[in-house]
Amino acid sequence: MNIQIMYNDNSKIQARILKNKLLSNGFNLVDNLADLVIIIGGDGTFLKSIRKLNYSSFPLYIGVNCGNLGYLQDISCAQIDKIITFLKENENNISNDKISKFSIAKISYLYRDKIITDNAINELQVVGKKYRKIEFELNDTIEFKEKVVSSGIVFATPLGSTAYNKSLGGPILCEGIDAICATLFAPIQNNRTKDYITNSLVGKKFGLKILSNLDDIEIFIDGQQVDIDLKNLNEISIEIDTKKLYKLNVYKKTYSRNMFEKMIK
């Protein structure tokens, strides 16, 4: 089994310990094209690492928590030996009940003469600079269409629905649902807009046309600002991608169960 280890600056010691244990147990460490990627850090490190790997569906992922709560990281740094034991026992026979499947969002930037695509596993945020109010048209690409003025909007996957989306009052989407939740940042009503129907909408696909000055817009994907050419941008669309991300559960614990235990208990 080829294993790649990714970590943040605060997890160098834990990464070195894990590398030595893997090598002494006969595992092969690689820098790319891995069968398994072990990510050490907090949730932010997990999201950055997945983005760095271009949201690849091929390897399995394991999250080792060296941050605070670590909703995505279901193994603590003190349990590194259990990873070794698990891999030795299951290297050639990893059953489906030990794997969680996460939805990935497909983002398309629609221009007059081209389409640029990207992905997100957590969320896409479109916000006004310094939370300046922006005007945009939100649609579900079928029949719903609404003009809104707000400080921005977040499009969350089921995984990301427990993050910024939840803090804004959006619903939590259960694991396994292929849907996107669109939640507004502080929407307002005035004589320039219609009354918005609700603060959050759940659907299969959304389109966003920005009516304000595009120089006033910032875009973030999974917590990282994206440098995208906003000039002549006609619309942004977001939907669930056909590809998925697969995460290995050493304790057969779903993301929903891990979140419940760390958030409630």
N, C-alpha and C positions, 0 to 999 in steps of 0.2 A: 504494500500500500504506500503510495506517494503522498506525503503530508506536507502542507505549507503552514507556517505559523506567522500570523500577523498580530501586531501589538502596538500600543502607544508608548510614549516616552516614560510613562510612569509604571510600565509593566515589564521593563527590560529584565529584571531579576527573575520574575516568574517565567518569562519566555525562555531564558537561559536554562533554568531548572528543567522545564518541560522538554526542551531540545535534547538535553543530556539523557533524560530518562527514555525518550523515544529512540535515540540512537543506541543506547545500551540494550534495548529490547528488540533491536533488529529492524526498526522502521526506517524508511528512506525519506530524508527531508529534501524538499525541492523549493524552488523560487517561483515556479509557474507550472501549469498543467497538472495540478494536484488532483488526487482522488478525494482528499479530505482537507478542508481548510479550518484550522483552529484559530479563533480570534480571541485575543486576551485584552481585556479592558472593560470599559462600560458600554452602554448602548450606543453612545456616539462613535466609539471606535468600531463597533460592529457595522453601523451604517456607512461610515467612511470606507471601511474595508470592502464591503459589498459593492459600493460605487466604484472603487478603484479596480475591482475585478469585473466591472462592466455588467453587474447583475447576472453573472454567468449561472446557468442552471446545471452545469455539469458536475461540479464537486458537491459533496455534502459539506455542511458547515456545523461547527460546534462553537458555542459561546462560553467563554470562561470569564466570570465576573471579578474584576478588580476595581470596579467603580463603586457607586452607591447601591441603589436597589437592583439595577440590572434586570429589567423585564425580559430582555432578549437573551441575556447571559444566565443560563439556568444551572451552571456549575460554579462553585466558588473556587478560589485559588487554593484553598486547603484540600480540595478534592482532586488534585491533579493525578494522584496515583490511581484513582478510580477510572480516569480516562484510559490510562494504560491498560488496566485490567479489562475494561470493556472492549477496547480495540483488539486485544489479544484473543478474547473469547468470541468476538463477532466479526473479525476481519473478513472472513469469506462468506459470511451468512448474516447480513444485516436485514432483518425483516421489516416489513412496511409499518408495523406498529411502533417501531423505534424512530420513525421519520415523520416530521411535521412538514406540511406543504404550505407555503405562503404565496399569496397573490402579489404580482408585480404590476405596477401601473405603467402603461405606455403613454408617453407624452409626445404630441406632435405640434410643432410650430409651423403654422401654415402661412406661407408667403405667396406673392402673386405668381412666382415662377419656380418655387421649390418648397420642399417639406423637409424639416430637420426633426429627427426623432431623438428621444431620450427616455430614460426610465426612472422610476422611483419605487422604493419598497415601503416607504413610510408616508410621505406626503409631498405635495407641490404647494408652495405658497406664492401668491401674487399679491404684493403689497405696495402701498405708496411709500415713497422715501420719507423717512422720519414720521411714518404713519399718517402721511398726508392723505386726505380723502381723494378717492379716485372713482370715476364713473365707468361702468362696464355693463355689457349685456351678457347674461347667463342663459344658456339654453341646454336642453337635453338631447339636441339633434333630431328630435322627433316632432314634438308639438309645444313643449313648454319653452317660453321665452320671457325673460323679465329684465328690466333695466334697474340697476342698483347703484347706489352711492354708498361707499363704505371705506374703511381703512384697508380693505383687502379681502382675500378669500383663501381658504385652505381646502385643497382636495386631498382627502385621506383614504388610504387603503384600509382594509380591516385591521391590519397590523398597526397602522398609524392612527387609527381612530381613537386609541387610548392616550394619545399624546396631546398635541396642540388642539386638535379637533375637540377633544373632551373638555379641555380647559375653556374653550369658547362656547360650551353648551351643546356641542354636537353629540350624537348618539354613538355608543360603542357597537361596532359591527362584530358579530361572532366570527371566530376563526372558521375558514372554509367557505364564507360567502364571497362570491365574485361580484363585488359592487364597489362604487366610489361614493364617499360622502363629501358633499360640498357645503362648507360652513363659512358664514360671513364674519368678518371682523367689524364689529360696531356699525351695523348698517343704519342709515338715517333716511328719513322721509322728508321730501320737500316738493315744491311745485315743479321741479325739473324731472322727477321720477314718479313712476307708479308706486303704489304700496307694494312692498315685497311681501310674498306669501308667508314665508317662514325663514327662520335663521339657518336652517339646515335642510338639505335635500339629499336623498339617496337614490342613485341610479346606476345604469350600466356605462353610460358615456355622457360627458359634458363638453360643451363648447363655451369659450370665453372670448368675447370681443371687447377690447379695451377702447373706450371712447375718450379717455383723458389723454393728455400729453404723455407719450410713451417715455419721455425723458424723466418722468416722475415715478416710474415703475421700477421695482426690484423683484427678482425672482429667486426663490430658494427651493432646492430639492434636497430632501432628507437633512435639513438643517444647514446645508452649505449653499452659499450664494453662487448663482450660475451666471457666467458671463455669456449672455446670448445677444445676438444682434436684434434689437427691437425695431430697427428702422424698417418700414414697410411691412411690419408684421400684421397680418389680417386677423388671425384667430389662433387661439391655443385650444387643442382638444386633449382630453384625457380619458382613458378607458382601461379596463383590466386587460393585460397582455395575455397572449396564449402561453407564454413560458412562465414557469414557476420557479421558486427558490426552495431548496430542500435542506432542512435543518435536522441534524441528528440529536435525538433525545436519549441521553444516557440513562435517565431514570424513567423513560416513557411518560414524561410529563409534558402536556400540551402547553402552548403559550398562554392560553386562557387560564389554565390552572396555575401556572407560575405567576401570572399577573395578579390573580385573585389572592394568592398566598402573600405576595409582597405588598400589595396595595391595601388589603383588608386586615390581614393578620399582623 
